[in-house]
């Protein structure tokens, strides 16, 4: 899985790493991050998009009222991952443009946060992602 590959590459990481799983609800995950996060940490929440079978691409959500710097980081991450995968760059978007119109992981964690939609779970994007998983993990590490 991508999180394990990223963890294996972050040899210089000095902050905390919180890995979520399906047994945690969002409040528990946010609480754990809040207990471990340091001011210099950056949260990247990895997700996979689901939509119509013909949808394609990478996008990164940020808290609508985040800093200009964090918005720029979101755009840079979206562009970099899209380039590695050879998929469309759907760009950086405020969480108000997400389906639920608000993403708690971006709003209630104490450090700058981004939600990376790596690709769509469909026949178009998923094979590309699987073939380039290591390159995507490496790009995320380089971003960090």
C-alpha positions in Angstrom: 0.0 0.0 0.0 1.1 3.5 -0.7 1.3 4.6 3.0 3.7 1.8 3.8 5.9 2.7 0.9 6.0 6.3 1.9 6.8 5.4 5.5 9.7 3.3 4.2 11.2 6.2 2.3 10.9 8.9 5.0 14.3 8.3 6.6 14.7 12.0 7.6 11.2 12.4 9.1 11.4 14.1 12.5 7.7 14.4 13.3 5.0 11.9 14.0 3.3 9.6 11.6 -0.3 8.7 12.3 -1.8 5.9 10.1 -5.5 5.6 10.1 -7.5 2.5 9.5 -11.1 1.6 8.9 -11.7 0.9 12.6 -11.1 4.6 13.5 -13.8 7.2 13.0 -12.8 10.7 11.9 -13.0 12.1 15.4 -10.6 9.5 16.8 -8.1 10.2 13.9 -8.3 13.9 14.4 -7.8 13.5 18.2 -4.7 11.3 17.6 -3.2 13.8 15.2 -3.9 16.6 17.6 -2.0 14.7 20.4 1.0 14.0 18.2 1.3 16.9 15.7 4.1 19.4 16.0 4.0 23.0 14.6 6.3 22.0 11.8 4.3 18.9 10.7 2.3 18.7 7.5 -0.6 16.4 7.2 -1.3 14.7 3.9 -4.4 12.5 3.9 -4.3 10.0 1.0 -7.6 9.2 -0.7 -8.9 7.6 -3.9 -11.6 9.3 -5.8 -14.8 7.5 -7.1 -17.0 8.9 -9.8 -18.2 8.0 -13.2 -16.2 5.4 -15.0 -14.8 8.0 -17.5 -13.5 10.4 -14.8 -9.7 10.7 -14.5 -7.1 12.6 -12.7 -5.4 13.9 -9.5 -6.7 16.6 -7.2 -5.8 18.0 -3.8 -8.2 19.6 -1.4 -7.2 22.2 1.2 -9.1 24.0 4.0 -10.9 26.9 2.3 -9.4 29.4 4.8 -5.9 28.1 4.8 -2.8 30.1 4.1 -1.8 31.1 0.6 1.4 29.0 1.1 -0.7 25.9 1.8 -2.8 26.5 -1.2 0.4 26.7 -3.3 1.6 23.5 -1.8 -1.7 21.8 -2.8 -1.3 23.0 -6.4 2.3 21.8 -6.5 1.4 18.4 -5.1 -1.5 17.9 -7.5 0.6 18.8 -10.4 3.6 16.6 -9.3 1.5 13.5 -8.7 -0.5 14.0 -12.0 2.8 14.3 -13.9 4.2 11.1 -12.4 1.0 9.2 -13.2 0.5 10.8 -16.6 -3.1 11.7 -15.6 -5.0 15.0 -15.8 -4.2 17.5 -13.1 -7.6 18.4 -11.7 -5.8 21.0 -9.5 -6.0 22.3 -6.0 -9.4 23.0 -4.6 -10.9 24.3 -1.4 -12.8 21.7 0.7 -16.0 23.7 0.0 -15.8 22.2 -3.5 -15.7 18.6 -2.2 -18.9 16.5 -2.2 -19.6 17.0 1.5 -18.6 20.7 1.2 -16.4 20.5 4.3 -13.6 18.1 5.2 -13.0 17.7 8.9 -9.5 16.3 8.5 -8.5 19.6 6.9 -10.5 21.8 9.3 -9.8 20.3 12.7 -6.2 19.2 12.7 -3.6 21.5 14.2 -1.1 21.6 11.3 -1.3 22.5 7.7 -3.3 19.7 5.9 -3.9 18.5 2.4 -6.2 15.8 1.2 -4.7 14.1 -1.9 -7.1 12.3 -4.2 -4.4 10.1 -5.9 -6.6 8.9 -8.7 -10.0 7.5 -9.5 -10.9 3.9 -8.6 -11.9 2.9 -12.2 -10.5 1.0 -15.1 -8.9 4.1 -16.5 -6.8 5.4 -13.6 -6.3 2.4 -11.3 -4.0 0.4 -13.6 -1.8 3.4 -14.1 -1.6 4.0 -10.4 -0.7 0.3 -9.7 2.0 0.4 -12.3 3.5 3.6 -10.9 2.9 3.1 -7.2 6.6 3.4 -6.2 7.0 6.5 -8.3 4.0 8.1 -6.7 5.3 7.3 -3.2 8.7 8.7 -4.1 7.1 11.9 -5.4 5.1 12.4 -2.2 8.3 11.9 -0.2 10.1 14.5 -2.4 7.2 16.9 -1.8 7.5 16.4 2.0 
